[in-house]
Amino acid sequence: MARGTLRIFLGAAPGVGKTYEMLEEAHRLGKRGEDVVVALAMDHGRSETRALLEGLEIIPPKRMPYRGTEFEEMDLDAVLARAPGTAVVDEYAHSNIPGSRNPKRWQDVDELLNAGIDVLSTVNIQHLASLGDVVSAITDVHQAETVPDDVVRRADQIHLVDISPELLRQRLGDGKIYAPEKIDAALSNYFRLGNLTALRELALLWLADRVDEGLAKYRAEQGIEESWPARERIVVGLTGGPEGEVLIRRGARILNRVSGGDLLAVHVRASDGVADESPQALEAQRHLVQDLGGSYHIVAGEDPAGALLDFARSVNATQIVVGISRRKKISALLGNLLGGGVGTRVVRDSGDIDVHMVSHPLGGHGTRPSRQRDLGRVRVTVGFILAVLLPAVLQALLLVLNPERNVATVMLVQLSGSIGVALVGGLWPAILAALWSSLLVNYFSTPPVGTLTISDPQNLLALLVFVGVSAAVAVVVDLSARRSKDAARARAEATTLSDLARSASGADDMVRALLEQALGVFQVRGAAVFSLAEAPGGRGAPGTAGAPGPEWRLTAAAGELSAGETERGGADGENIEEIDPSTRLVLFGRILPASDRRLLGAFGVHLEAQLERQQLVASRRQMLRLAESNTIRTSILRAVSHDLRTPLAGIKLAVGALRHDGARYTQAEQQELLATIEECSDRLDALVGNLLDMSRISAEAAHPLLRPVRWYEVIPDALRAVPEGRVRVELPANMPEVDADPGMLERVIANVVENAVKYAPDSDIVLVGAGGGLSAVTLAGHPAGELRIIDHGRGIPAERVVEMFRPFQRLDDAAQTTGIGLGLAVAKGFTDAMGGSLTAEATPGGGLTMVIRLPLSTGAPFEARHQQAPLEPQSAIDRQRHTLPLTASGSDAG
């Protein structure tokens, strides 16, 4: 009997819709006339999933007792006896009740497959055995239900059921996954946006690996032995011409053929520039590369082919894309004869890197950008060759064409040849040509002919003029070439710096961004800026007799620097550029040639401007703080004149009434007046406390006394003033300690909760905390603890979230609310002082969620205390059946 086929619906998390799609597939198979039964399907109370069970044949589950409770399991014998064509079996990783025929449900499925029955099943990525530790580290939840990876790999088809994390959270908030009382806790723990994103990535990567395995299997079956790289890094060489867009798109298409890789576009800019390089084209190509998910680089180099290959090797490139030459065929042929063009040399010297020579509309039909340079070694060599051959050739022609040997004609022709040599080879080839031509003229044309004797002084003068004119023309040509090269180099340096500034302008730290750009421009491994540290008291100034040398401190760095290089302030660096007497730019990795020193100097000037800009920004920020403090003082005066007078007036009125001699009050009236005094006093105390706290925060005088704190220590006191029944606390039993000041943390929670109670009067307030252990909650890249204060009130517009945390701000000044708008400002100030963060986000379904994050404590763990939430032991099956993924592995919810 042929073994049945297994099709698994894989999901990243509960609620993505695995069971729903599996049942839809069962309906499709049934409509095609296939025999389909539902052996087991869990609807988890979801009406949409339950509706799909209608119209399908269902084999009743078997009820099995365990610890006084009955559980439903798949009736394997009944399914085998029914022998359908296809069986629907939910939760592939499920553990069966003790006493079942097989410990695991996937073993039950194996029996169905061996009986020739096709099976549809579901599994979540967190239940794969190989990913258990990874998922636990991400979600802080231990997965008790697992299935071996190779068992899942044996499935004939694996179908990924994928939805975005945002949509999944929205479904959860709409009540489509869990009961309403469990939504807030689930959103704040297992269904955090970061958790869902990481689980989704795990599912996609695991499935991509299965695709690679299928490819390897196919190659083995077909006998294909060539290497098929699974990941590529493609470098596209740009010349600065309009053909660059064609090359970039070709590189992107090549990259799209594989499962993943990197696209890097690099423009090699020589120090002497390129004549028709188009900044507009390069800028458009930079944007195109970024739109395609690649990166753009500028590299300085005298040899474009060599620089391109060096860059490709430095980034471990697997392929290079270059365009065919834009020169016309004759020019390209001559170039190849002289050593090859850029593309030809890249192909010749690429080694094990594949090179694509891409045709484009300008190939062979235009002029390749010509490099503006001085005469160079090749031209000088050609000039010397012409200086030897050209005068002799011209003299031979004159002997044939000018038998009369007219001296004037001969000298004019030879002078033209010498000038031609000067135009090609410069000064020294021109002098050699002039001397050699003068000797030939003297020997063959001036009397006495056949000797080197000059009898006529006029002929001697003519020969001297001949040599002088050739030398003068050569000097002019040489100076013109050098000036042209200097101008081209200056233009190239300006263009490079302009490109670097434009690339770094969008970065948060422009100094570091420029240093990172310098790594590619100068092809070095490290770049750093050092500042001269002020000499501490008692030490001599740098440079004085008997005093230690100057002490340099690292200001900014990029690339790879050793500890010794940073400690010595770059004193042993190969390339040091003094930006000013107290700042230096140092490059590590290779000694720069003299041609790059000017660019390094210009780079240093640019960095100096950015450093000054940072100082100006810091000064401006300080001025804004001073202005803000002044605004706070003004607002405090306004608050004292209005909001503080209201409770004082209430107290005075009540006390005056009690002290009035002629008034007679009943016991109830006296209690009411006393209650008014107490209420106004509490309001006044809270207002004054917030004003004092805000003053401490604005004066940067709030210094917390940090120690390990458990959330349960401070929450009861923080909620003392909140009406009973308004707040529900749902914290996991194993929440870790955080580093905090207990008093400050209590004020933070109290102010946030009071604000929620005030602006969400018809909603319960829920306090939810993240789980214990090193959870996925991070703060500045480090593990953190989190408390979420959730309400389902009217919420706040996104554009007003930042404004909400400013002092003296209220959601709606027209509303009948008390207070002066300092509660959230104080809460945020205290949280920041403790090294944490206070943020706001919209509650799914409406409302506002305030998120308090504090760094996890690194101190010794506290002993058990009565404030700590009790740990309630549960069996693995109880946890699986009755709890959220918050504290256990959770049942597979499709």
C-alpha atoms as one frame of an Amber mdcrd trajectory, in Angstrom:
protein
   0.000   0.000   0.000   1.369   3.435  -0.945   2.153   5.755   1.955  -0.114
   8.752   2.298   1.039  12.331   1.777   1.449  14.821   4.619   0.704  18.508
   4.159   1.579  20.806   7.068   0.268  24.351   7.550   3.090  26.233   9.314
   2.495  29.420  11.312   4.674  31.890  13.185   2.307  32.261  16.167  -1.126
  31.251  17.448  -3.981  32.990  15.654  -2.394  33.421  12.205  -5.097  31.212
  10.680  -3.533  27.758  10.239  -6.616  25.785  11.270  -8.825  28.099   9.211
  -6.811  27.534   6.023  -6.557  23.808   6.732 -10.350  23.528   6.948 -10.766
  25.636   3.812  -8.469  23.175   2.022 -10.600  20.303   3.329 -13.681  21.941
   1.790 -11.850  22.372  -1.524 -10.853  18.712  -1.545 -14.407  17.698  -0.723
 -15.785  19.725  -3.613 -13.394  17.856  -5.907 -15.022  14.612  -4.836 -12.338
  13.398  -2.446 -13.206  11.544   0.760 -12.338  13.947   3.601 -12.979  13.582
   7.337 -12.081  15.730  10.329 -10.214  13.520  12.776  -9.542  16.409  15.160
  -9.836  20.187  14.785  -9.584  22.764  17.588 -11.652  25.908  17.075 -10.474
  27.479  20.406 -13.827  29.186  20.742 -13.491  31.095  17.467 -16.765  31.353
  15.643 -15.237  31.751  12.173 -13.225  28.542  12.555 -16.196  26.684  14.047
 -18.330  27.684  11.042 -15.905  25.933   8.679 -16.525  22.606  10.454 -20.070
  22.612   9.139 -20.464  20.445   6.058 -17.484  18.230   6.907 -17.700  14.709
   8.294 -16.354  14.735  11.858 -15.141  11.638  13.660 -16.017  12.177  17.337
 -12.934  12.498  19.558 -12.183  10.010  22.289 -12.586  11.297  25.851  -9.833
  10.248  28.238  -9.662  10.937  31.991  -6.539  12.455  33.510  -6.190  13.703
  37.104  -9.892  13.998  37.591 -10.561  15.785  34.303 -11.614  14.446  30.932
  -9.720  15.507  27.834 -10.519  15.027  24.158  -8.006  13.175  21.991  -8.133
  11.924  18.403  -9.765   8.493  18.113  -7.010   6.876  16.065  -8.716   3.488
  15.818 -11.947   5.057  14.550 -10.067   7.006  11.856  -8.179   3.897  10.726
 -11.414   1.951  10.616 -13.102   4.692   8.578 -10.075   4.760   6.172 -10.826
   8.097   4.478  -8.844   9.480   1.572  -7.775  12.534   3.624  -7.862  13.137
   7.373  -7.705  16.565   9.043  -5.568  16.386  12.231  -4.925  19.641  14.074
  -1.909  20.421  16.342   0.821  18.161  14.955   3.131  18.793  17.964   0.512
  17.947  20.600   1.380  15.599  23.490  -1.240  12.903  24.046  -2.775  12.133
  27.429  -0.835   9.427  29.312  -2.376   6.088  28.456  -2.796   6.868  24.762
  -1.365   4.474  22.187   1.348   6.981  21.183   2.942   9.694  23.336   2.815
  12.262  20.520   0.187  13.159  17.956   2.741  13.184  15.134   3.192   9.477
  15.842  -0.563   9.013  15.401  -0.275  10.839  12.084   2.544   8.472  11.077
   0.191   5.531  11.523  -2.416   7.230   9.341   0.189   7.856   6.636   1.386
   4.260   6.774  -2.227   3.195   6.245  -2.287   5.172   2.981  -4.356   8.073
   4.354  -3.389  11.636   3.339  -3.182  14.027   6.292  -3.607  17.786   6.683
  -2.071  19.123   9.917  -0.860  22.337  11.576   2.182  23.375  13.623   3.646
  26.616  14.962   7.298  27.504  14.470   7.888  27.615  18.252   7.123  23.889
  18.515  10.090  22.805  16.352  12.663  21.157  18.606  15.696  22.883  17.049
  14.194  26.333  17.662  12.998  25.790  21.221  15.870  27.660  22.898  15.705
  30.488  20.357  11.970  30.959  20.847  12.361  30.824  24.637  14.995  33.562
  24.490  12.725  35.722  22.337   9.381  35.200  24.057  10.535  34.237  27.558
   8.237  31.202  27.342   9.452  27.624  27.636   7.991  25.364  24.959   6.905
  22.074  26.518   5.321  20.792  23.296   7.925  20.091  20.600   8.238  17.967
  17.479  11.547  16.816  15.913  12.544  18.896  12.906  13.254  15.895  10.703
   9.675  14.681  11.263   8.343  17.974   9.910  10.886  17.949   7.071   9.483
  14.628   5.894   6.205  16.369   5.041   5.432  16.276   1.340   4.275  19.889
   1.408   4.790  22.705   3.919   2.483  25.680   3.478   3.373  28.888   5.344
   0.345  30.730   6.730   1.672  34.271   7.049   0.162  37.574   8.148   1.901
  40.735   9.346   2.495  41.184  13.109   0.434  44.385  13.056  -2.561  42.603
  11.552  -2.232  39.727  14.019  -2.225  42.162  16.959  -5.260  43.882  15.466
  -7.069  40.541  15.223  -6.182  39.865  18.834  -7.403  43.301  19.892 -10.690
  42.711  18.044 -11.307  39.592  20.154 -10.867  37.095  17.304  -8.195  35.001
  19.059  -8.649  35.135  22.843 -11.408  36.055  25.273 -11.643  39.788  26.107
 -10.220  39.377  29.628  -7.034  37.825  28.208  -6.370  40.326  25.415  -4.404
  42.954  27.343  -2.074  40.421  28.942  -1.478  38.658  25.609  -0.742  41.916
  23.770   1.765  42.940  26.398   3.598  39.632  26.567   3.649  36.886  23.965
   2.008  39.007  21.256   4.402  41.916  21.517   5.267  43.410  18.135   8.946
  42.513  18.514   8.159  38.912  19.483   5.844  38.413  16.513   8.329  39.969
  14.094  11.124  37.697  15.329   8.916  34.579  15.171   7.816  35.488  11.660
  11.438  35.843  10.585  12.249  32.458  12.129   9.428  30.839  10.176  10.504
  32.413   6.903  14.166  31.463   7.390  13.340  27.898   8.427  11.128  27.468
   5.385  13.821  29.000   3.148  16.262  26.372   4.447  13.785  23.690   3.456
  13.734  25.168  -0.070  17.530  24.909  -0.172  17.294  21.278   0.925  14.848
  20.599  -1.897  17.238  22.229  -4.351  20.140  20.105  -3.103  18.020  16.985
  -3.418  17.099  17.884  -6.975  20.732  18.492  -7.948  21.719  15.152  -6.468
  18.965  13.358  -8.347  19.871  15.077 -11.629  23.614  14.590 -11.184  24.389
  18.335 -11.179  27.852  18.881  -9.683  28.422  22.595 -10.362  28.210  24.941
  -7.385  25.047  26.973  -7.121  25.704  29.721  -4.548  22.812  30.298  -2.193
  23.922  33.812  -1.357  25.564  36.334  -3.599  27.349  39.643  -3.159  27.332
  41.576  -6.409  29.479  44.660  -7.059  28.395  47.004  -9.859  31.100  49.268
 -11.301  29.881  52.776 -12.204  31.773  55.141 -14.503  29.673  58.224 -13.869
  27.883  57.917 -17.186  24.185  57.339 -17.892  24.754  53.634 -18.566  25.090
  53.074 -14.805  21.326  52.652 -14.398  21.360  49.717 -16.842  24.192  48.060
 -14.913  22.485  48.523 -11.541  19.231  47.015 -12.751  21.101  44.106 -14.316
  22.911  43.481 -11.016  19.582  43.606  -9.145  18.062  41.076 -11.553  21.030
  38.775 -11.063  20.634  39.084  -7.295  16.920  38.315  -7.468  17.672  34.911
  -8.890  19.099  33.671  -5.586  17.595  33.416  -2.107  19.491  36.365  -0.706
  22.516  38.569  -1.113  23.870  42.107  -1.252  24.011  44.645  -4.049  26.878
  47.139  -3.856  27.371  49.903  -6.424  30.845  51.470  -6.440  32.125  54.481
  -8.338  35.904  54.738  -8.646  36.923  58.377  -8.797  40.529  59.039  -9.765
  42.334  61.956  -8.185  42.665  63.589 -11.610  38.950  63.253 -12.334  36.898
  62.145 -15.306  36.080  64.706 -17.983  32.403  63.950 -18.576  31.432  62.420
 -15.225  27.843  63.431 -14.474  27.050  64.270 -10.832  23.338  64.197 -11.684
  23.622  60.684 -13.127  25.585  59.447 -10.117  23.050  60.948  -7.703  20.172
  59.314  -9.574  22.039  55.999  -9.550  22.690  56.306  -5.808  18.958  56.698
  -5.186  18.209  53.779  -7.500  20.614  51.497  -5.621  19.067  52.448  -2.290
  15.553  51.891  -3.653  16.622  48.396  -4.741  17.920  47.625  -1.240  21.617
  48.027  -2.063  24.372  50.369  -0.942  26.371  53.036  -2.789  30.116  53.550
  -2.349  32.734  55.986  -3.637  36.354  54.808  -3.879  39.388  56.916  -4.743
  41.973  55.276  -6.958  44.366  56.059  -9.793  43.640  52.742 -11.484  39.867
  52.183 -11.913  40.187  48.468 -12.685  42.537  47.804  -9.768  40.467  49.878
  -7.324  37.274  48.106  -8.381  38.859  44.679  -7.895  40.350  45.679  -4.539
  36.954  46.832  -3.338  35.273  43.664  -4.596  37.782  41.481  -2.769  37.467
  43.549   0.413  33.712  42.881   0.550  34.016  39.212  -0.487  32.119  39.766
  -3.710  31.077  36.785  -5.783  30.244  38.670  -8.991  31.185  41.952 -10.660
  29.010  43.766 -13.192  30.729  46.216 -15.565  29.612  47.762 -18.834  31.234
  47.415 -22.227  33.396  50.315 -23.345  31.714  53.454 -24.590  34.636  54.122
 -26.935  34.233  53.556 -30.626  35.604  50.304 -31.981  38.885  51.718 -33.258
  39.609  53.543 -29.985  38.698  50.450 -27.982  41.008  48.315 -30.143  43.908
  50.712 -29.651  43.211  50.749 -25.946  43.319  46.955 -25.784  46.635  46.957
 -27.651  48.064  49.343 -25.052  47.129  47.082 -22.135  43.355  46.769 -22.184
  40.411  48.871 -21.073  38.852  48.825 -17.629  36.424  46.008 -18.422  39.094
  43.901 -20.094  41.478  44.275 -17.153  38.729  43.466 -14.651  37.957  40.242
 -16.548  41.643  39.376 -16.815  42.547  40.004 -13.153  39.289  38.982 -11.417
  40.519  35.545 -10.381  37.674  33.492  -8.894  35.179  36.387  -9.049  32.695
  36.081 -11.907  32.544  39.151 -14.166  29.549  40.205 -16.274  30.325  42.480
 -19.244  26.949  44.096 -19.863  26.016  45.747 -23.139  24.138  49.045 -23.079
  22.834  51.590 -25.627  26.007  53.728 -25.413  28.397  50.806 -25.873  30.658
  51.397 -28.899  28.693  54.493 -29.962  30.077  57.205 -27.762  33.233  58.491
 -26.212  34.449  56.915 -23.043  35.087  59.550 -20.380  38.673  60.612 -20.894
  40.858  61.037 -17.878  42.524  64.406 -17.625  46.096  63.845 -16.506  49.655
  65.088 -16.993  51.801  63.522 -19.731  52.400  60.316 -17.853  54.924  57.547
 -18.435  53.248  56.170 -21.566  53.180  59.525 -23.391  56.763  60.313 -22.456
  57.887  56.885 -23.673  56.011  57.343 -26.946  57.550  60.830 -27.229  61.100
  59.485 -26.943  60.348  56.860 -29.596  58.990  59.556 -31.929  61.968  61.803
 -31.148  64.283  59.103 -32.524  62.192  57.859 -35.472  60.249  60.891 -36.716
  63.234  63.163 -37.656  64.872  60.308 -39.568  61.652  59.509 -41.447  61.091
  63.168 -42.308  64.685  63.510 -43.503  64.319  60.465 -45.761  61.174  61.929
 -47.275  62.916  65.273 -47.825  65.742  63.612 -49.692  63.175  62.197 -52.100
  60.775  65.136 -52.330  63.333  67.974 -52.016  66.377  67.035 -54.112  67.499
  70.672 -54.190  67.982  70.461 -50.409  66.500  73.859 -49.670  67.600  74.631
 -46.123  64.531  76.694 -45.261  62.145  73.968 -46.390  64.082  71.276 -44.550
  64.185  73.253 -41.298  60.460  74.066 -41.422  59.542  70.398 -41.927  61.874
  69.186 -39.170  60.641  71.975 -36.863  57.065  70.755 -37.423  58.164  67.238
 -36.461  59.877  68.492 -33.300  56.779  70.455 -32.320  54.706  67.301 -32.866
  57.053  65.386 -30.570  56.723  68.182 -28.002  52.933  67.930 -28.110  53.094
  64.195 -27.467  56.011  63.695 -25.095  56.728  67.028 -23.490  60.032  68.723
 -22.748  62.800  66.110 -22.842  61.573  64.177 -25.885  61.194  67.549 -27.693
  64.783  68.577 -26.876  66.057  65.205 -28.043  64.039  65.537 -31.262  65.320
  69.095 -31.824  68.966  68.097 -31.337  68.592  65.004 -33.510  66.763  66.999
 -36.232  69.381  69.750 -36.142  72.134  67.197 -36.644  70.284  65.688 -39.597
  69.667  69.118 -41.142  73.293  70.087 -40.628  74.613  66.872 -42.136  72.279
  66.596 -45.146  71.261  70.183 -45.970  73.729  72.824 -44.764  77.024  73.326
 -46.567  79.417  71.694 -46.430  76.982  68.766 -47.004  78.004  65.410 -45.593
  79.801  66.868 -42.568  78.716  68.306 -39.251  80.705  71.484 -39.836  78.716
  74.761 -39.946  80.484  77.333 -42.118  77.759  79.970 -42.242  76.964  81.745
 -38.902  73.367  82.245 -40.082  72.885  78.491 -40.261  74.164  78.216 -36.699
  71.677  80.841 -35.570  68.877  79.028 -37.409  69.728  75.766 -35.709  69.734
  77.438 -32.271  66.332  79.011 -32.973  65.169  75.597 -34.135  66.096  73.998
 -30.797  64.733  76.945 -28.789  61.311  76.905 -30.460  60.968  73.156 -29.905
  61.906  73.508 -26.227  59.529  76.442 -25.720  56.623  74.580 -27.243  57.443
  71.529 -25.095  57.548  73.636 -21.924  54.143  75.168 -22.733  52.656  71.729
 -23.394  54.070  70.331 -20.161  52.827  73.245 -18.051  49.389  73.062 -19.675
  49.114  69.349 -18.884  50.124  69.908 -15.275  47.650  72.759 -14.824  44.950
  70.622 -16.394  45.725  67.800 -14.005  45.683  70.133 -10.977  42.326  71.544
 -12.040  40.906  68.073 -12.621  42.188  66.865  -9.252  40.639  69.865  -7.476
  37.348  69.217  -9.266  37.467  65.539  -8.329  38.210  66.383  -4.687  35.368
  68.894  -4.547  32.982  66.409  -6.164  34.051  63.652  -3.771  33.554  65.860
  -0.723  30.204  67.022  -2.068  29.085  63.429  -2.524  30.299  62.515   0.948
  28.500  65.450   2.532  25.299  64.595   0.686  25.528  60.937   1.709  26.229
  61.781   5.339  23.670  64.602   5.621  20.866  62.177   6.447  22.796  60.478
   9.253  22.165  61.230  12.922  25.922  61.497  13.568  27.461  63.207  10.554
  31.023  62.971  11.914  30.829  59.205  12.228  29.078  58.973   8.842  31.934
  60.905   7.206  34.504  58.639   8.860  32.680  55.584   7.525  32.738  57.140
   4.061  36.484  57.745   4.437  37.040  54.014   4.831  35.861  53.455   1.265
  37.331  56.594  -0.271  40.859  56.007   1.028  40.612  52.182   1.232  41.750
  52.024   4.873  40.618  49.744   7.675  40.036  52.422  10.322  39.445  56.165
  10.689  39.293  58.176  13.915  39.136  61.727  15.247  41.176  62.466  18.388
  40.919  65.534  20.618  43.577  66.863  22.936  42.558  66.227  26.532  42.965
  69.008  29.069  45.894  68.417  31.382  44.705  67.605  34.916  45.803  69.684
  37.836  49.415  69.244  38.800  50.614  68.158  35.384  52.709  70.305  33.135
  51.355  71.520  29.884  52.216  69.394  26.900  55.536  70.215  25.419  57.127
  71.736  28.542  60.342  70.399  29.950  59.863  67.403  32.174  56.171  67.198
  31.419  54.516  64.174  29.864  53.484  64.265  26.216  50.043  65.401  25.126
  47.166  63.114  26.014  44.706  62.439  23.194  41.216  61.051  23.653  39.068
  59.341  21.036  36.181  61.540  19.829  34.731  59.457  16.984  35.802  56.350
  15.092  34.772  54.001  12.313  36.136  50.723  11.051  38.640  48.514  12.882
  40.938  50.047  15.499  43.022  48.187  18.045  43.048  49.108  21.720  46.619
  50.342  21.455  45.777  52.648  18.564  42.941  54.276  20.481  44.994  54.634
  23.673  47.953  56.257  21.932  45.747  58.759  20.185  46.814  57.609  16.767
  50.423  58.586  17.365  51.518  55.493  15.470  49.000  56.005  12.663  50.284
  56.057   9.113  48.231  59.099   8.081  47.687  62.024  10.445  45.930  65.208
   9.415  45.987  68.039  11.966  42.515  69.569  11.789  43.473  72.181  14.368
  46.009  72.282  17.237  43.688  70.230  19.475  42.070  67.889  16.915  43.518
  65.371  14.501  42.186  62.960  11.895  44.029  59.637  11.709  43.643  56.859
   9.115  44.891  53.318   9.769  45.568  50.542   7.299  47.858  51.800   4.541
  50.122  54.733   3.752  48.338  57.176   1.490  50.134  58.274  -1.679  51.025
  61.917  -2.099  48.165  62.376  -4.556  45.650  61.588  -1.783  47.124  63.972
   0.784  45.311  66.998  -0.585  42.018  65.119  -0.477  42.800  64.076   3.097
  43.394  67.727   3.976  40.098  68.763   2.393  38.426  65.928   4.237  39.850
  67.254   7.498  38.449  70.720   6.782  35.040  69.175   6.182  35.245  67.261
   9.458  36.243  70.429  11.283  33.097  72.118  10.004  30.979  69.220  11.235
  32.647  69.266  14.665  31.957  72.988  14.962  28.388  72.309  13.896  28.041
  69.758  16.698  29.286  72.322  19.195  26.776  74.866  17.896  23.981  72.314
  18.148  24.999  71.546  21.745  25.036  75.270  22.565  21.639  75.712  20.952
  20.278  72.772  22.928  21.560  74.379  26.138  19.891  77.658  25.218  16.630
  75.818  24.543  16.864  74.179  27.972  17.331  77.563  29.586  14.388  78.954
  27.641  12.289  75.953  28.639  13.206  76.458  32.286  12.120  80.075  32.006
   8.840  78.938  30.446   8.319  76.487  33.307   8.867  79.244  35.867   6.313
  81.409  34.101   3.856  78.519  33.990   4.416  77.811  37.688   3.472  81.381
  38.514   0.306  81.020  36.460  -0.493  77.723  38.162   0.001  79.238  41.602
  -2.328  82.065  40.683  -5.130  79.753  39.560  -4.960  76.036  40.241  -3.395
  76.328  43.702  -5.887  78.941  44.817  -8.843  76.661  44.117  -8.088  74.061
  46.836  -6.959  76.836  49.181 -10.296  78.561  48.705 -12.112  75.298  49.443
 -10.105  74.758  52.633 -10.658  78.333  53.805 -14.385  78.171  53.100 -14.820
  74.896  55.000 -12.708  76.033  57.977 -14.531  79.347  58.109 -17.861  77.569
  58.180 -16.761  75.292  61.029 -15.453  78.219  63.080 -18.576  80.336  62.631
 -20.053  80.801  66.106 -23.640  81.252  65.014 -23.760  78.184  62.777 -25.070
  74.855  64.028 -24.170  71.815  61.889 -25.304  68.282  62.154 -22.781  65.475
  62.519 -23.153  64.585  58.817 -22.591  68.200  57.728 -19.489  68.480  59.888
 -18.121  65.277  58.363 -18.807  66.638  54.889 -16.923  69.873  55.627 -14.015
  67.942  57.120 -13.973  65.670  54.062 -13.821  68.786  51.875 -10.826  70.047
  53.839  -9.107  66.655  53.512  -9.828  66.391  49.776  -8.602  69.930  49.064
  -5.516  69.327  51.205  -4.718  66.169  49.243  -5.147  68.037  45.967  -2.961
  70.847  47.234  -0.312  68.379  48.434  -0.283  66.623  45.054  -0.023  69.908
  43.155   2.810  71.199  45.328   4.577  67.847  45.120   4.396  67.850  41.321
   5.628  71.446  41.185   8.602  70.620  43.407   9.358  67.490  41.402   9.196
  69.425  38.148  11.553  72.026  39.579  14.037  69.290  40.531  13.794  67.746
  37.070  14.216  71.048  35.222  17.221  71.889  37.426  18.664  68.395  36.777
  18.678  67.826  40.535  16.691  64.572  40.511  19.299  62.006  41.548  17.782
  58.538  42.018  19.057  56.037  44.584  19.005  52.923  42.429  18.686  49.443
  43.863  17.068  46.168  42.787  13.291  46.628  42.985  10.388  44.315  42.266
   7.297  45.830  40.720   5.127  44.294  43.461   6.956  46.371  46.068   5.795
  49.703  44.716   2.484  49.038  42.928   0.277  48.766  46.081   1.433  52.150
  47.411   1.161  53.709  43.945  -2.499  52.630  43.697  -3.515  53.745  47.195
  -5.268  56.902  45.958  -7.073  55.181  43.079 -10.751  54.257  43.607 -11.186
  50.592  44.408 -12.213  48.433  41.489 -10.870  50.746  38.784  -7.485  49.017
  38.365  -6.774  45.366  37.575  -3.217  44.074  38.051  -2.103  41.130  35.907
   1.610  40.575  36.480   3.453  37.295  35.871   4.718  35.558  38.960   8.328
  35.566  37.803   8.841  39.212  36.838  12.514  40.060  37.351  13.937  42.889
  39.408  14.751  46.220  37.826  17.206  48.916  38.873  15.071  51.775  40.184
  14.495  54.258  42.977  11.420  52.869  44.803  10.076  56.319  45.663  10.474
  57.660  42.148   9.016  54.504  40.609   5.985  54.727  42.889   5.401  58.336
  41.800   5.757  57.370  38.142   3.164  54.584  38.380   0.826  56.693  40.519
   0.893  59.661  38.132   0.345  57.513  35.049  -2.507  55.537  36.634  -4.190
  58.698  37.953  -3.958  60.212  34.481  -5.566  57.098  32.968  -8.359  57.108
  35.565  -9.019  60.788  34.877  -9.202  60.591  31.078 -10.748  57.117  30.740
 -13.563  57.298  33.317 -15.580  54.446  31.792 -12.727  51.999  31.316 -10.967
  49.573  33.580  -7.249  50.254  33.932  -5.069  47.167  33.486  -1.456  46.845
  34.663   0.387  44.178  32.669   4.048  43.233  33.018   6.514  41.398  30.814
   7.590  37.879  31.793  10.652  36.937  33.764  14.094  36.040  32.513  15.977
  37.747  29.709  12.904  38.651  27.705  12.706  40.316  24.328  12.157  43.688
  26.056  15.233  45.836  25.508  16.280  49.337  26.463  19.192  50.828  24.523
  20.109  47.305  23.440  20.093  45.836  26.972  17.489  43.595  28.671  14.773
  45.536  30.452  11.667  45.041  32.531   8.387  46.475  31.372   5.081  47.564
  32.889   2.149  48.456  30.634  -0.723  50.584  31.931  -3.632  50.007  29.532
  -6.906  51.850  29.206  -9.696  51.667  26.641 -10.709  55.307  26.754 -10.809
  57.826  23.947  -7.032  57.697  23.381  -4.984  60.559  22.015  -4.108  61.584
  18.431  -0.654  60.419  17.340   0.484  63.974  16.613  -0.126  64.950  20.254
   1.796  62.126  21.917   5.030  64.127  22.236   3.135  67.195  23.465   1.449
  65.064  26.135   4.710  64.689  28.088   5.468  68.416  28.205   4.810  70.318
  31.436   1.474  72.085  31.909  -0.251  70.207  29.087  -3.739  68.748  29.427
  -5.598  66.633  26.892  -8.512  69.016  26.675  -8.368  72.281  28.560 -12.059
  72.760  27.872 -12.872  69.581  29.752 -13.731  69.734  33.407 -10.465  68.231
  34.628  -8.420  69.109  37.646  -4.659  69.439  37.866  -2.096  71.614  36.156
  -0.808  69.108  33.605   2.381  68.026  35.364   1.662  64.371  36.122   3.039
  62.799  32.933   5.900  65.317  32.708   7.035  64.365  36.217   6.596  60.674
  35.444   8.721  60.930  32.314  11.358  63.012  34.063  11.719  60.493  36.894
  11.792  57.565  34.456  14.521  59.195  32.409  16.494  59.955  35.562  16.415
  56.241  36.475  17.780  55.319  33.053  14.438  54.074  31.737  11.834  55.246
  29.272   8.163  56.180  29.335   6.347  55.959  25.999   2.770  55.873  24.751
   1.121  53.782  22.070  -2.406  53.178  20.889  -4.317  50.318  22.508  -5.700
  47.898  19.904  -9.440  48.489  19.833  -9.114  52.051  21.139  -7.499  53.720
  24.103  -3.977  54.464  25.272  -1.217  52.225  26.600   1.596  53.768  28.663
   4.789  51.691  28.641   7.334  51.981  31.472  10.695  50.314  30.766  13.560
  50.055  33.244  16.868  48.169  32.931  16.955  44.733  34.513  18.894  44.582
  37.752  22.392  43.117  37.630  22.713  42.843  41.400  22.238  39.800  43.603
  18.679  38.403  43.488  16.334  39.303  46.328  15.182  36.701  48.769  11.537
  35.675  48.588   9.261  38.359  50.067   5.612  38.526  50.802   5.120  41.231
  48.151   6.236  38.862  45.428   3.470  37.207  43.454   2.967  33.574  44.466
   4.072  30.856  42.094   1.240  28.446  41.363   2.572  25.090  40.175   0.643
  23.503  37.332   1.103  20.348  35.405   2.306  20.584  31.836  -1.068  19.474
  30.530  -2.951  21.926  32.762  -0.780  24.748  31.480  -1.285  23.620  27.950
  -5.051  23.465  28.276  -5.876  26.441  30.423  -3.236  29.186  30.144  -1.970
  31.655  27.596   1.480  31.406  26.034   2.345  34.038  28.646   3.328  31.381
  31.210   3.395  28.122  29.287   3.895  26.744  25.832   0.299  27.351  24.872
  -1.915  25.199  22.744  -1.614  25.469  19.005  -4.187  28.019  17.971  -4.811
  28.180  14.281
